[in-house]
């Protein structure tokens, strides 16, 4: 029995690890192609001039739900309003906040209640009222007040009901947008047809110097938990999503920042209030809708940092977030299981979902079972420690090389940080991630799976924010 376990475990680990490594190599290659293609097509000065002068410039609605955000709400609304784009509106959805979020908005932006023909095309918790500013400089701002829906999806749907433009940006009110964030996401619309969503890269604001709702100096966080997340974000956007974008097989557009075709989102039924991975669920339903109606589509990732957001700085907050993500992932796969391996849904059904099923959904379970097997074989004397060490060093070396490639990539394209020494902290995270951070994320994901399978009550929890000081950001 021990011999069988040893042989099966050894071969399974080798094959799975090799397949994962090869998939990352393929994604790196595709990411490089995608970034180079993006650079070749770049005509920024001409495009900016065209957008500022053309009567056909597409309008964009920025939709940002707010729940108990009194600490940062004013500064972040200023950030959203400071976009360098000629035609946009900012819709803040006060999702039944229990603190002074709404009061602070009213006081700082001179808001008054106005009559508004709110049409609930997407069903949400009851709409209460609409506020607009009496000051011309805040004419772009709308504040929708509604009953709390319990999820971000419900609030976003209310914002979409109030939006007037054909495209919208889904973001979080604690996010700080680059001044050219809208322009960066609209630019692909001028180059390619049939784009239904554009994903902008995101970075953590923890550690950055913030003034008047803008990042004035970008630094990586030095606290361990957000530092590891910085590495995760870079890997996800610059390798994962840029690679998937090259073959039009994007798995999701982050709920923190992304531009969407409002018509397609509405036709697909809007965001699902019962989903704990509403960003992935929404994109899957958008692509499924396009495939079922035979509508051509493209989903694009751009390599530019458009959005900065506070990341969890404590294990307690991180665990809540990752347990929710784990629960949302398994929930999404179960909900859309009919799409997996179905050629009707093109790259989504034949490539993206099967890949994520093997290397994303089942990865934490495989790693956990592998660790238990290793412990069992170690206790019973069935481990070839020389072979195990070689395997570990090979995988660890690949992870370090992957991180070096990622860091070099980000710096070369003028990414998150301007100084080389800032990337030394990212490299430090890469050296230690497999030993500390990654095992915790695996555990939190498994907790999310277990909560879903056992039917435990799902709660989002409150993400308390400390806001930003004048010198640097703090954490939540």
C-alpha positions as a Python dict, from the first residue, in 0.01 Angstrom:
ca = {
    (1, 'X'): (0, 0, 0),
    (2, 'X'): (279, 239, 96),
    (3, 'X'): (461, 155, -228),
    (4, 'X'): (151, 235, -432),
    (5, 'X'): (98, 566, -252),
    (6, 'X'): (464, 656, -300),
    (7, 'X'): (462, 583, -675),
    (8, 'X'): (128, 750, -737),
    (9, 'X'): (217, 1056, -530),
    (10, 'X'): (558, 1097, -693),
    (11, 'X'): (432, 1070, -1050),
    (12, 'X'): (123, 1284, -983),
    (13, 'X'): (325, 1565, -825),
    (14, 'X'): (578, 1559, -1109),
    (15, 'X'): (316, 1566, -1386),
    (16, 'X'): (101, 1831, -1216),
    (17, 'X'): (401, 2055, -1137),
    (18, 'X'): (538, 2020, -1490),
    (19, 'X'): (201, 2107, -1643),
    (20, 'X'): (168, 2410, -1417),
    (21, 'X'): (519, 2532, -1501),
    (22, 'X'): (458, 2490, -1875),
    (23, 'X'): (131, 2679, -1847),
    (24, 'X'): (309, 2971, -1677),
    (25, 'X'): (577, 2971, -1946),
    (26, 'X'): (302, 2986, -2211),
    (27, 'X'): (127, 3270, -2026),
    (28, 'X'): (454, 3465, -1997),
    (29, 'X'): (510, 3427, -2371),
    (30, 'X'): (154, 3534, -2451),
    (31, 'X'): (180, 3825, -2206),
    (32, 'X'): (492, 3953, -2379),
    (33, 'X'): (319, 3929, -2717),
    (34, 'X'): (18, 4116, -2580),
    (35, 'X'): (229, 4395, -2428),
    (36, 'X'): (439, 4438, -2743),
    (37, 'X'): (124, 4445, -2954),
    (38, 'X'): (-18, 4712, -2724),
    (39, 'X'): (295, 4926, -2764),
    (40, 'X'): (295, 4900, -3142),
    (41, 'X'): (-61, 5024, -3161),
    (42, 'X'): (-5, 5309, -2919),
    (43, 'X'): (-88, 5652, -3064),
    (44, 'X'): (-160, 5827, -2737),
    (45, 'X'): (-118, 6193, -2829),
    (46, 'X'): (-338, 6158, -3137),
    (47, 'X'): (-600, 5958, -2944),
    (48, 'X'): (-613, 6208, -2656),
    (49, 'X'): (-663, 6495, -2897),
    (50, 'X'): (-930, 6300, -3085),
    (51, 'X'): (-1124, 6213, -2770),
    (52, 'X'): (-1121, 6569, -2640),
    (53, 'X'): (-1248, 6715, -2967),
    (54, 'X'): (-1472, 6449, -3122),
    (55, 'X'): (-1850, 6464, -3079),
    (56, 'X'): (-1846, 6083, -3088),
    (57, 'X'): (-1634, 6037, -2775),
    (58, 'X'): (-1792, 5753, -2575),
    (59, 'X'): (-1930, 5861, -2239),
    (60, 'X'): (-1831, 5664, -1929),
    (61, 'X'): (-2010, 5627, -1595),
    (62, 'X'): (-1791, 5549, -1292),
    (63, 'X'): (-1997, 5339, -1050),
    (64, 'X'): (-1861, 5307, -695),
    (65, 'X'): (-2063, 5152, -410),
    (66, 'X'): (-2003, 5293, -61),
    (67, 'X'): (-2087, 5121, 266),
    (68, 'X'): (-1957, 5271, 592),
    (69, 'X'): (-1676, 5460, 419),
    (70, 'X'): (-1683, 5785, 619),
    (71, 'X'): (-1305, 5777, 681),
    (72, 'X'): (-1200, 5794, 316),
    (73, 'X'): (-1514, 5886, 121),
    (74, 'X'): (-1440, 6256, 58),
    (75, 'X'): (-1080, 6210, -56),
    (76, 'X'): (-1170, 5919, -280),
    (77, 'X'): (-1463, 6096, -446),
    (78, 'X'): (-1224, 6380, -527),
    (79, 'X'): (-999, 6119, -686),
    (80, 'X'): (-1282, 5981, -898),
    (81, 'X'): (-1383, 6331, -1010),
    (82, 'X'): (-1031, 6427, -1120),
    (83, 'X'): (-1025, 6212, -1434),
    (84, 'X'): (-863, 6364, -1743),
    (85, 'X'): (-1147, 6267, -1977),
    (86, 'X'): (-1405, 6492, -2145),
    (87, 'X'): (-1727, 6296, -2094),
    (88, 'X'): (-1793, 6104, -1771),
    (89, 'X'): (-2003, 6097, -1456),
    (90, 'X'): (-1934, 5962, -1108),
    (91, 'X'): (-2212, 5763, -941),
    (92, 'X'): (-2162, 5693, -570),
    (93, 'X'): (-2411, 5438, -440),
    (94, 'X'): (-2464, 5481, -67),
    (95, 'X'): (-2561, 5125, 15),
    (96, 'X'): (-2747, 5188, 341),
    (97, 'X'): (-2438, 5304, 534),
    (98, 'X'): (-2476, 5308, 912),
    (99, 'X'): (-2203, 5568, 971),
    (100, 'X'): (-2171, 5928, 843),
    (101, 'X'): (-2082, 5837, 484),
    (102, 'X'): (-2385, 6011, 334),
    (103, 'X'): (-2362, 6308, 572),
    (104, 'X'): (-1996, 6366, 481),
    (105, 'X'): (-2083, 6357, 112),
    (106, 'X'): (-2365, 6608, 161),
    (107, 'X'): (-2147, 6842, 368),
    (108, 'X'): (-1834, 6835, 150),
    (109, 'X'): (-1995, 6842, -194),
    (110, 'X'): (-2299, 7061, -115),
    (111, 'X'): (-2543, 6790, -218),
    (112, 'X'): (-2919, 6838, -232),
    (113, 'X'): (-3192, 6585, -296),
    (114, 'X'): (-3329, 6612, -650),
    (115, 'X'): (-3617, 6448, -838),
    (116, 'X'): (-3489, 6172, -1062),
    (117, 'X'): (-3657, 5930, -1302),
    (118, 'X'): (-3494, 5621, -1159),
    (119, 'X'): (-3595, 5312, -1360),
    (120, 'X'): (-3511, 4978, -1198),
    (121, 'X'): (-3411, 4786, -1510),
    (122, 'X'): (-3206, 4566, -1281),
    (123, 'X'): (-3379, 4454, -965),
    (124, 'X'): (-3216, 4579, -643),
    (125, 'X'): (-3302, 4659, -284),
    (126, 'X'): (-3530, 4967, -273),
    (127, 'X'): (-3401, 5296, -412),
    (128, 'X'): (-3453, 5590, -175),
    (129, 'X'): (-3338, 5914, -336),
    (130, 'X'): (-3088, 6092, -560),
    (131, 'X'): (-2848, 6368, -462),
    (132, 'X'): (-2662, 6614, -684),
    (133, 'X'): (-2429, 6902, -605),
    (134, 'X'): (-2523, 7270, -620),
    (135, 'X'): (-2163, 7354, -716),
    (136, 'X'): (-2069, 7353, -1088),
    (137, 'X'): (-1730, 7189, -1027),
    (138, 'X'): (-1911, 6882, -894),
    (139, 'X'): (-2176, 6866, -1166),
    (140, 'X'): (-2054, 6521, -1271),
    (141, 'X'): (-2133, 6373, -929),
    (142, 'X'): (-2447, 6170, -853),
    (143, 'X'): (-2517, 6003, -519),
    (144, 'X'): (-2773, 5725, -514),
    (145, 'X'): (-2911, 5640, -170),
    (146, 'X'): (-3062, 5293, -130),
    (147, 'X'): (-3143, 5024, 121),
    (148, 'X'): (-2848, 4799, 198),
    (149, 'X'): (-2838, 4494, -29),
    (150, 'X'): (-2574, 4296, 156),
    (151, 'X'): (-2345, 4260, -147),
    (152, 'X'): (-2152, 4487, -380),
    (153, 'X'): (-2344, 4344, -677),
    (154, 'X'): (-2675, 4488, -558),
    (155, 'X'): (-2522, 4833, -519),
    (156, 'X'): (-2353, 4824, -861),
    (157, 'X'): (-2684, 4727, -1023),
    (158, 'X'): (-2848, 5032, -863),
    (159, 'X'): (-2568, 5247, -1005),
    (160, 'X'): (-2622, 5098, -1351),
    (161, 'X'): (-2992, 5183, -1327),
    (162, 'X'): (-2892, 5546, -1273),
    (163, 'X'): (-2615, 5556, -1535),
    (164, 'X'): (-2665, 5740, -1863),
    (165, 'X'): (-2356, 5649, -2068),
    (166, 'X'): (-2293, 5340, -2287),
    (167, 'X'): (-1982, 5235, -2090),
    (168, 'X'): (-1922, 5216, -1719),
    (169, 'X'): (-1631, 5156, -1487),
    (170, 'X'): (-1692, 4926, -1193),
    (171, 'X'): (-1467, 5022, -904),
    (172, 'X'): (-1459, 5046, -526),
    (173, 'X'): (-1497, 5378, -351),
    (174, 'X'): (-1173, 5322, -159),
    (175, 'X'): (-982, 5300, -487),
    (176, 'X'): (-763, 5581, -616),
    (177, 'X'): (-771, 5608, -994),
    (178, 'X'): (-487, 5735, -1208),
    (179, 'X'): (-588, 6060, -1379),
    (180, 'X'): (-580, 5891, -1719),
    (181, 'X'): (-753, 5570, -1605),
    (182, 'X'): (-1062, 5621, -1823),
    (183, 'X'): (-853, 5721, -2123),
    (184, 'X'): (-635, 5409, -2088),
    (185, 'X'): (-941, 5185, -2096),
    (186, 'X'): (-1120, 5371, -2375),
    (187, 'X'): (-810, 5365, -2598),
    (188, 'X'): (-855, 4996, -2693),
    (189, 'X'): (-1210, 5078, -2806),
    (190, 'X'): (-1061, 5301, -3074),
    (191, 'X'): (-830, 5026, -3200),
    (192, 'X'): (-1043, 4710, -3192),
    (193, 'X'): (-1404, 4629, -3260),
    (194, 'X'): (-1648, 4433, -3046),
    (195, 'X'): (-1475, 4498, -2711),
    (196, 'X'): (-1719, 4430, -2426),
    (197, 'X'): (-1478, 4478, -2134),
    (198, 'X'): (-1135, 4626, -2061),
    (199, 'X'): (-936, 4539, -1751),
    (200, 'X'): (-682, 4788, -1615),
    (201, 'X'): (-394, 4677, -1394),
    (202, 'X'): (-429, 4740, -1021),
    (203, 'X'): (-174, 4798, -745),
    (204, 'X'): (-186, 4840, -368),
    (205, 'X'): (-190, 5190, -223),
    (206, 'X'): (-58, 5064, 112),
    (207, 'X'): (273, 5247, 158),
    (208, 'X'): (207, 5518, -104),
    (209, 'X'): (207, 5891, -46),
    (210, 'X'): (-138, 6032, -118),
    (211, 'X'): (-241, 6395, -155),
    (212, 'X'): (-584, 6523, -252),
    (213, 'X'): (-700, 6183, -365),
    (214, 'X'): (-401, 6113, -590),
    (215, 'X'): (-92, 5896, -563),
    (216, 'X'): (199, 6143, -566),
    (217, 'X'): (471, 5893, -475),
    (218, 'X'): (434, 5518, -520),
    (219, 'X'): (612, 5285, -281),
    (220, 'X'): (552, 4916, -214),
    (221, 'X'): (414, 4836, 132),
    (222, 'X'): (668, 4714, 385),
    (223, 'X'): (420, 4531, 607),
    (224, 'X'): (429, 4158, 521),
    (225, 'X'): (63, 4089, 438),
    (226, 'X'): (10, 4371, 184),
    (227, 'X'): (363, 4320, 45),
    (228, 'X'): (282, 3961, -52),
    (229, 'X'): (-42, 4083, -209),
    (230, 'X'): (154, 4333, -419),
    (231, 'X'): (345, 4044, -573),
    (232, 'X'): (17, 3859, -628),
    (233, 'X'): (-139, 4157, -805),
    (234, 'X'): (158, 4200, -1037),
    (235, 'X'): (161, 3830, -1123),
    (236, 'X'): (-214, 3823, -1183),
    (237, 'X'): (-233, 4127, -1413),
    (238, 'X'): (98, 4130, -1599),
    (239, 'X'): (135, 3756, -1660),
    (240, 'X'): (-199, 3587, -1602),
    (241, 'X'): (-445, 3833, -1749),
    (242, 'X'): (-214, 3976, -2014),
    (243, 'X'): (-153, 3619, -2132),
    (244, 'X'): (-520, 3529, -2137),
    (245, 'X'): (-600, 3856, -2315),
    (246, 'X'): (-373, 3762, -2605),
    (247, 'X'): (-603, 3471, -2695),
    (248, 'X'): (-929, 3641, -2591),
    (249, 'X'): (-976, 3403, -2299),
    (250, 'X'): (-982, 3635, -1997),
    (251, 'X'): (-1117, 3459, -1685),
    (252, 'X'): (-1242, 3776, -1515),
    (253, 'X'): (-1218, 4153, -1495),
    (254, 'X'): (-1143, 4260, -1141),
    (255, 'X'): (-1429, 4406, -939),
    (256, 'X'): (-1183, 4671, -823),
    (257, 'X'): (-1141, 4828, -1166),
    (258, 'X'): (-1271, 4751, -1513),
    (259, 'X'): (-1457, 4915, -1800),
    (260, 'X'): (-1766, 4741, -1941),
    (261, 'X'): (-2016, 4775, -2221),
    (262, 'X'): (-2330, 4864, -2025),
    (263, 'X'): (-2568, 4724, -2288),
    (264, 'X'): (-2409, 4377, -2270),
    (265, 'X'): (-2406, 4378, -1889),
    (266, 'X'): (-2773, 4475, -1875),
    (267, 'X'): (-2864, 4214, -2138),
    (268, 'X'): (-2679, 3949, -1939),
    (269, 'X'): (-2889, 4033, -1632),
    (270, 'X'): (-2651, 4259, -1440),
    (271, 'X'): (-2446, 4151, -1141),
    (272, 'X'): (-2569, 3856, -935),
    (273, 'X'): (-2643, 3966, -575),
    (274, 'X'): (-2601, 3609, -454),
    (275, 'X'): (-2251, 3570, -599),
    (276, 'X'): (-1937, 3593, -386),
    (277, 'X'): (-1722, 3624, -699),
    (278, 'X'): (-1938, 3875, -880),
    (279, 'X'): (-1658, 3992, -1109),
    (280, 'X'): (-1586, 3646, -1250),
    (281, 'X'): (-1955, 3554, -1259),
    (282, 'X'): (-2041, 3872, -1451),
    (283, 'X'): (-1777, 3824, -1719),
    (284, 'X'): (-1873, 3459, -1767),
    (285, 'X'): (-2236, 3559, -1818),
    (286, 'X'): (-2139, 3840, -2057),
    (287, 'X'): (-1930, 3604, -2271),
    (288, 'X'): (-2199, 3335, -2254),
    (289, 'X'): (-2458, 3589, -2369),
    (290, 'X'): (-2238, 3689, -2665),
    (291, 'X'): (-2179, 3326, -2760),
    (292, 'X'): (-2547, 3236, -2736),
    (293, 'X'): (-2655, 3536, -2945),
    (294, 'X'): (-2360, 3492, -3187),
    (295, 'X'): (-2232, 3838, -3105),
    (296, 'X'): (-1857, 3891, -3167),
    (297, 'X'): (-1673, 3993, -2851),
    (298, 'X'): (-1332, 4072, -2710),
    (299, 'X'): (-1215, 4117, -2352),
    (300, 'X'): (-888, 4307, -2318),
    (301, 'X'): (-629, 4349, -2045),
    (302, 'X'): (-404, 4656, -2059),
    (303, 'X'): (-65, 4663, -1881),
    (304, 'X'): (-97, 5011, -1729),
    (305, 'X'): (-171, 5068, -1360),
    (306, 'X'): (-509, 5243, -1357),
    (307, 'X'): (-618, 5185, -1000),
    (308, 'X'): (-465, 5178, -652),
    (309, 'X'): (-651, 5014, -367),
    (310, 'X'): (-595, 4944, 0),
    (311, 'X'): (-522, 4578, 62),
    (312, 'X'): (-589, 4385, 383),
    (313, 'X'): (-302, 4449, 624),
    (314, 'X'): (-388, 4190, 888),
    (315, 'X'): (-434, 3816, 869),
    (316, 'X'): (-784, 3851, 1011),
    (317, 'X'): (-901, 4076, 729),
    (318, 'X'): (-707, 3878, 469),
    (319, 'X'): (-866, 3554, 587),
    (320, 'X'): (-1217, 3698, 550),
    (321, 'X'): (-1135, 3818, 199),
    (322, 'X'): (-978, 3491, 81),
    (323, 'X'): (-1242, 3270, 241),
    (324, 'X'): (-1500, 3473, 50),
    (325, 'X'): (-1297, 3442, -271),
    (326, 'X'): (-1266, 3066, -222),
    (327, 'X'): (-1637, 3035, -163),
    (328, 'X'): (-1707, 3251, -468),
    (329, 'X'): (-1480, 3044, -690),
    (330, 'X'): (-1644, 2709, -616),
    (331, 'X'): (-1987, 2875, -631),
    (332, 'X'): (-1911, 3015, -976),
    (333, 'X'): (-1789, 2682, -1113),
    (334, 'X'): (-2097, 2503, -985),
    (335, 'X'): (-2328, 2771, -1124),
    (336, 'X'): (-2166, 2763, -1470),
    (337, 'X'): (-2070, 2395, -1485),
    (338, 'X'): (-2262, 2350, -1812),
    (339, 'X'): (-2011, 2575, -1989),
    (340, 'X'): (-1704, 2365, -1901),
    (341, 'X'): (-1579, 2181, -2211),
    (342, 'X'): (-1870, 2313, -2419),
    (343, 'X'): (-1744, 2430, -2763),
    (344, 'X'): (-2043, 2661, -2798),
    (345, 'X'): (-1871, 2894, -2551),
    (346, 'X'): (-1547, 2915, -2747),
    (347, 'X'): (-1228, 2989, -2551),
    (348, 'X'): (-1422, 3029, -2227),
    (349, 'X'): (-1569, 2679, -2240),
    (350, 'X'): (-1279, 2497, -2403),
    (351, 'X'): (-971, 2666, -2253),
    (352, 'X'): (-1029, 2909, -1966),
    (353, 'X'): (-1271, 2718, -1745),
    (354, 'X'): (-1100, 2377, -1785),
    (355, 'X'): (-765, 2537, -1702),
    (356, 'X'): (-902, 2716, -1396),
    (357, 'X'): (-1075, 2399, -1284),
    (358, 'X'): (-746, 2207, -1282),
    (359, 'X'): (-497, 2475, -1175),
    (360, 'X'): (-709, 2717, -974),
    (361, 'X'): (-1006, 2546, -815),
    (362, 'X'): (-846, 2211, -736),
    (363, 'X'): (-495, 2344, -666),
    (364, 'X'): (-550, 2412, -292),
    (365, 'X'): (-700, 2064, -247),
    (366, 'X'): (-414, 1898, -438),
    (367, 'X'): (-155, 2089, -235),
    (368, 'X'): (-325, 2000, 93),
    (369, 'X'): (-357, 1631, 7),
    (370, 'X'): (1, 1633, -118),
    (371, 'X'): (123, 1770, 213),
    (372, 'X'): (-73, 1506, 407),
    (373, 'X'): (73, 1237, 181),
    (374, 'X'): (424, 1370, 233),
    (375, 'X'): (377, 1368, 610),
    (376, 'X'): (243, 1011, 600),
    (377, 'X'): (530, 890, 384),
    (378, 'X'): (779, 1077, 599),
    (379, 'X'): (650, 911, 916),
    (380, 'X'): (651, 566, 759),
    (381, 'X'): (993, 609, 599),
    (382, 'X'): (867, 612, 242),
    (383, 'X'): (1016, 942, 126),
    (384, 'X'): (1317, 965, -98),
    (385, 'X'): (1442, 1288, 57),
    (386, 'X'): (1702, 1346, -214),
    (387, 'X'): (1438, 1332, -487),
    (388, 'X'): (1199, 1545, -279),
    (389, 'X'): (1468, 1810, -227),
    (390, 'X'): (1547, 1823, -599),
    (391, 'X'): (1177, 1862, -681),
    (392, 'X'): (1137, 2140, -425),
    (393, 'X'): (1446, 2328, -544),
    (394, 'X'): (1336, 2301, -907),
    (395, 'X'): (990, 2443, -833),
    (396, 'X'): (1129, 2709, -599),
    (397, 'X'): (1388, 2817, -857),
    (398, 'X'): (1118, 2848, -1123),
    (399, 'X'): (907, 3063, -888),
    (400, 'X'): (1201, 3296, -828),
    (401, 'X'): (1278, 3321, -1201),
    (402, 'X'): (911, 3391, -1268),
    (403, 'X'): (916, 3674, -1013),
    (404, 'X'): (1238, 3819, -1160),
    (405, 'X'): (1079, 3814, -1505),
    (406, 'X'): (769, 3982, -1363),
    (407, 'X'): (964, 4253, -1181),
    (408, 'X'): (1175, 4326, -1490),
    (409, 'X'): (861, 4338, -1703),
    (410, 'X'): (685, 4582, -1472),
    (411, 'X'): (986, 4814, -1449),
    (412, 'X'): (1051, 4806, -1826),
    (413, 'X'): (698, 4920, -1914),
    (414, 'X'): (706, 5199, -1654),
    (415, 'X'): (476, 5013, -1417),
    (416, 'X'): (392, 5056, -1053),
    (417, 'X'): (717, 5202, -915),
    (418, 'X'): (977, 5443, -1052),
    (419, 'X'): (1275, 5344, -837),
    (420, 'X'): (1460, 5014, -873),
    (421, 'X'): (1502, 4983, -497),
    (422, 'X'): (1125, 4967, -459),
    (423, 'X'): (1133, 4635, -644),
    (424, 'X'): (1378, 4490, -393),
    (425, 'X'): (1089, 4461, -148),
    (426, 'X'): (887, 4274, -411),
    (427, 'X'): (1179, 4038, -466),
    (428, 'X'): (1203, 3981, -90),
    (429, 'X'): (836, 3881, -94),
    (430, 'X'): (906, 3641, -381),
    (431, 'X'): (1184, 3470, -183),
    (432, 'X'): (965, 3407, 122),
    (433, 'X'): (615, 3368, -27),
    (434, 'X'): (624, 2986, -64),
    (435, 'X'): (709, 2937, 303),
    (436, 'X'): (468, 3176, 476),
    (437, 'X'): (206, 3349, 265),
    (438, 'X'): (112, 3081, 12),
    (439, 'X'): (27, 2809, 270),
    (440, 'X'): (-205, 3054, 448),
    (441, 'X'): (-384, 3141, 123),
    (442, 'X'): (-430, 2769, 51),
    (443, 'X'): (-581, 2719, 396),
    (444, 'X'): (-817, 3017, 357),
    (445, 'X'): (-931, 2892, 15),
    (446, 'X'): (-1010, 2549, 158),
    (447, 'X'): (-1208, 2716, 435),
    (448, 'X'): (-1412, 2893, 168),
    (449, 'X'): (-1474, 2564, -16),
    (450, 'X'): (-1581, 2395, 307),
    (451, 'X'): (-1815, 2679, 401),
    (452, 'X'): (-1986, 2653, 64),
    (453, 'X'): (-2013, 2272, 62),
    (454, 'X'): (-2148, 2259, 417),
    (455, 'X'): (-2399, 2535, 353),
    (456, 'X'): (-2269, 2774, 615),
    (457, 'X'): (-2428, 3116, 610),
    (458, 'X'): (-2232, 3350, 385),
    (459, 'X'): (-2143, 3694, 515),
    (460, 'X'): (-1933, 3961, 348),
    (461, 'X'): (-1809, 4130, 666),
    (462, 'X'): (-1706, 4491, 702),
    (463, 'X'): (-1368, 4600, 565),
    (464, 'X'): (-1264, 4879, 803),
    (465, 'X'): (-1042, 5140, 641),
    (466, 'X'): (-795, 5369, 816),
    (467, 'X'): (-753, 5598, 519),
    (468, 'X'): (-442, 5791, 423),
    (469, 'X'): (-216, 6023, 611),
    (470, 'X'): (-38, 6309, 438),
    (471, 'X'): (288, 6117, 429),
    (472, 'X'): (174, 5772, 335),
    (473, 'X'): (-121, 5539, 323),
    (474, 'X'): (-215, 5320, 612),
    (475, 'X'): (-381, 4985, 597),
    (476, 'X'): (-718, 4839, 656),
}
